Amino acid sequence: MASFDEQLAAAKAAPRSSLAIEVSLDAEVSAELEGMDKEIERLIAEGAIDRRLSGENPAIQKARDGRKKTAEAAAAKLTMLKFYRVPGLEWSTLAAQNPARPGVNIDEKYGYNFHAVVEAVLPSCGRRIDGDSEVAMASEQWADIMSVLSGYDAGRVVDVIFYLNEWEPSQAVDRIKKGFTSAPAYDQRLTQQ
C-alpha cells in the first residue's frame, strides 16, 4: 500500500477531471439541437432495447446520426467549451460565500446558491477551445457568453460543472466506501447526520 506522501504526490500530479461540450451562440441552431436531443431522450425513455434485435433500437441511432449531421453542418456556429474540476478549497469557499436560496431544490440539497457558485468558477475552470488551444476567458467574457446562450445550452454548462464538482467526486467516494467492510468511526458519524 502506498504511503500517504506517495498518495498525495500522485493526486497532485494527476490531471484534473474535465469535460468538453459544444454550445451554440446562434439561437436557431441551439433550438434545433435541443429539439433533437429531446427526441433522443424520448426514444430512450420509450425503450432503448429493440427486443427483436437484442440491441439498441435503430430509431435511436438514426436520431443520433441526424443530430451529428446537424451539428457538423452548423460547426461554424458551434463553440467548444471545456471545463475542469475546481480545487476543493475554491469550491467550498465559494459555497460558503453564497447561501442557499429558499425554495430552490438544488440549493437546499447542497446548502448553497449553486448557480452563483457556477458563475463564480467559470473563469477559473472554463476554457474556450480554439483549434488545439485552450483559451482562458475573463469574468466579463463568461458573462457575455452566458447571456447569449439558450437556456438549454446554459443548463448544459451548469450540468457539466455540477457533474465535475459534485456528482463525480461523490460517486468516487461511494465506490471507495463499497470496497471497505466498514467505514471509520468518524466517517460513520458524518454519514448518519
C-alpha positions as CSV (number, residue, x, y, z in Angstrom):
1,M,0.0,0.0,0.0
2,A,1.3,3.5,-0.9
3,S,2.3,5.8,1.9
4,F,0.3,9.0,2.5
5,D,3.1,11.1,0.9
6,E,3.0,8.9,-2.2
7,Q,-0.8,9.1,-2.5
8,L,-0.6,12.9,-2.1
9,A,2.1,13.2,-4.7
10,A,0.1,11.0,-7.1
11,A,-3.1,13.1,-6.5
12,K,-1.2,16.4,-7.1
13,A,0.4,15.0,-10.4
14,A,-2.9,13.6,-11.7
15,P,-4.7,15.7,-14.3
16,R,-7.9,17.4,-13.1
17,S,-11.1,15.8,-14.4
18,S,-12.5,17.7,-17.4
19,L,-15.4,17.6,-19.9
20,A,-15.9,19.5,-23.1
21,I,-19.3,20.4,-24.7
22,E,-20.3,22.2,-27.9
23,V,-22.7,25.1,-27.4
24,S,-24.2,27.5,-30.0
25,L,-24.2,31.2,-29.8
26,D,-26.9,31.1,-32.5
27,A,-30.4,30.7,-31.0
28,E,-31.8,28.9,-34.1
29,V,-29.0,26.3,-34.1
30,S,-29.3,25.8,-30.4
31,A,-33.1,25.3,-30.6
32,E,-32.7,22.7,-33.4
33,L,-30.1,20.7,-31.5
34,E,-32.2,21.0,-28.3
35,G,-35.2,19.5,-30.1
36,M,-33.0,16.7,-31.5
37,D,-31.6,15.9,-28.0
38,K,-35.1,15.8,-26.5
39,E,-36.2,13.4,-29.3
40,I,-33.3,11.1,-28.5
41,E,-34.1,11.2,-24.8
42,R,-37.8,10.5,-25.6
43,L,-36.8,7.5,-27.7
44,I,-34.5,6.2,-25.0
45,A,-37.3,6.6,-22.4
46,E,-39.7,4.7,-24.6
47,G,-37.4,1.7,-24.7
48,A,-33.7,1.7,-25.8
49,I,-33.7,-2.0,-26.5
50,D,-35.3,-3.5,-29.6
51,R,-36.2,-6.9,-28.3
52,R,-36.3,-8.4,-31.8
53,L,-32.7,-7.4,-32.5
54,S,-31.4,-7.6,-28.9
55,G,-29.7,-4.3,-29.3
56,E,-30.3,-0.6,-29.4
57,N,-33.4,0.5,-31.2
58,P,-32.5,1.6,-34.7
59,A,-34.6,4.7,-34.3
60,I,-32.3,6.0,-31.5
61,Q,-29.2,5.5,-33.7
62,K,-31.0,7.2,-36.6
63,A,-31.8,10.2,-34.3
64,R,-28.2,10.4,-33.1
65,D,-26.9,10.3,-36.7
66,G,-29.3,13.1,-37.6
67,R,-28.1,15.2,-34.6
68,K,-24.5,14.6,-35.6
69,K,-25.1,15.7,-39.2
70,T,-26.9,18.8,-38.0
71,A,-24.0,19.6,-35.6
72,E,-21.5,19.1,-38.4
73,A,-23.4,21.3,-40.8
74,A,-23.6,24.0,-38.1
75,A,-20.0,23.6,-37.0
76,A,-19.0,27.1,-37.8
77,K,-21.8,28.3,-35.4
78,L,-20.8,26.0,-32.6
79,T,-18.3,26.8,-29.8
80,M,-16.4,24.2,-27.9
81,L,-16.1,24.9,-24.2
82,K,-14.0,22.8,-21.8
83,F,-14.4,22.7,-18.0
84,Y,-12.1,21.4,-15.3
85,R,-12.9,20.3,-11.8
86,V,-12.3,23.2,-9.4
87,P,-9.9,22.7,-6.5
88,G,-11.9,21.7,-3.4
89,L,-11.0,24.7,-1.3
90,E,-12.0,27.1,-4.0
91,W,-15.4,25.3,-4.4
92,S,-16.1,25.2,-0.7
93,T,-15.1,28.8,-0.1
94,L,-17.5,30.0,-2.9
95,A,-20.2,27.7,-1.5
96,A,-19.8,29.3,1.9
97,Q,-20.0,32.8,0.4
98,N,-23.2,32.0,-1.5
99,P,-26.0,30.9,0.8
100,A,-28.9,28.7,-0.5
101,R,-31.9,30.4,-1.9
102,P,-35.1,29.4,-0.1
103,G,-37.4,27.2,-2.2
104,V,-34.7,26.3,-4.7
105,N,-34.3,22.5,-4.6
106,I,-30.7,22.2,-5.7
107,D,-29.6,24.9,-3.3
108,E,-31.5,23.3,-0.4
109,K,-29.9,19.9,-1.3
110,Y,-26.3,21.2,-1.4
111,G,-26.7,24.1,1.1
112,Y,-25.5,26.9,-1.2
113,N,-26.6,29.0,-4.2
114,F,-25.5,26.6,-6.9
115,H,-25.9,28.9,-9.8
116,A,-23.9,31.7,-8.1
117,V,-21.0,29.3,-7.4
118,V,-21.1,28.1,-11.1
119,E,-21.0,31.7,-12.3
120,A,-18.1,32.5,-10.0
121,V,-16.0,29.5,-11.0
122,L,-16.4,29.9,-14.8
123,P,-13.2,32.0,-15.2
124,S,-11.0,29.5,-13.2
125,C,-12.4,26.3,-14.6
126,G,-13.7,27.1,-18.1
127,R,-11.8,27.4,-21.4
128,R,-12.8,28.1,-25.0
129,I,-11.3,25.6,-27.4
130,D,-9.7,27.3,-30.4
131,G,-8.2,24.6,-32.7
132,D,-5.7,22.8,-30.5
133,S,-5.5,25.6,-27.9
134,E,-7.5,26.3,-24.7
135,V,-8.2,29.9,-24.2
136,A,-8.9,31.3,-20.7
137,M,-11.5,34.0,-20.5
138,A,-12.2,36.8,-18.0
139,S,-15.4,37.0,-16.0
140,E,-16.8,39.6,-18.4
141,Q,-16.3,37.3,-21.3
142,W,-18.1,34.5,-19.5
143,A,-20.9,36.8,-18.6
144,D,-21.2,37.7,-22.3
145,I,-21.2,34.1,-23.4
146,M,-23.8,33.0,-20.8
147,S,-26.0,36.0,-21.7
148,V,-26.4,34.8,-25.3
149,L,-26.6,31.0,-24.7
150,S,-30.1,29.5,-24.8
151,G,-31.5,28.2,-21.6
152,Y,-30.7,24.7,-22.9
153,D,-27.0,25.4,-23.5
154,A,-26.6,27.4,-20.3
155,G,-28.2,24.5,-18.5
156,R,-25.6,22.1,-20.1
157,V,-22.8,24.3,-18.8
158,V,-24.3,24.2,-15.3
159,D,-24.7,20.4,-15.6
160,V,-21.1,19.8,-16.6
161,I,-19.8,21.9,-13.7
162,F,-22.2,20.1,-11.4
163,Y,-21.0,16.7,-12.7
164,L,-17.3,17.6,-12.3
165,N,-17.6,19.2,-8.8
166,E,-20.4,17.4,-7.0
167,W,-21.6,14.2,-8.7
168,E,-18.3,12.7,-9.9
169,P,-16.5,13.2,-6.6
170,S,-19.4,11.9,-4.5
171,Q,-19.7,8.8,-6.7
172,A,-15.9,8.2,-6.3
173,V,-16.3,8.3,-2.6
174,D,-19.2,5.9,-2.7
175,R,-17.2,3.5,-4.9
176,I,-14.3,3.6,-2.5
177,K,-16.6,3.0,0.5
178,K,-18.2,0.0,-1.1
179,G,-14.7,-1.6,-1.2
180,F,-14.5,-1.5,2.6
181,T,-16.5,-3.6,5.0
182,S,-17.0,-0.7,7.4
183,A,-16.3,3.0,7.4
184,P,-14.1,4.5,10.1
185,A,-16.0,5.8,13.1
186,Y,-15.6,9.5,12.2
187,D,-17.0,8.7,8.7
188,Q,-19.9,6.8,10.1
189,R,-20.9,9.9,12.2
190,L,-20.8,12.1,9.1
191,T,-23.0,9.8,7.0
192,Q,-25.6,9.3,9.8
193,Q,-26.4,13.0,10.1
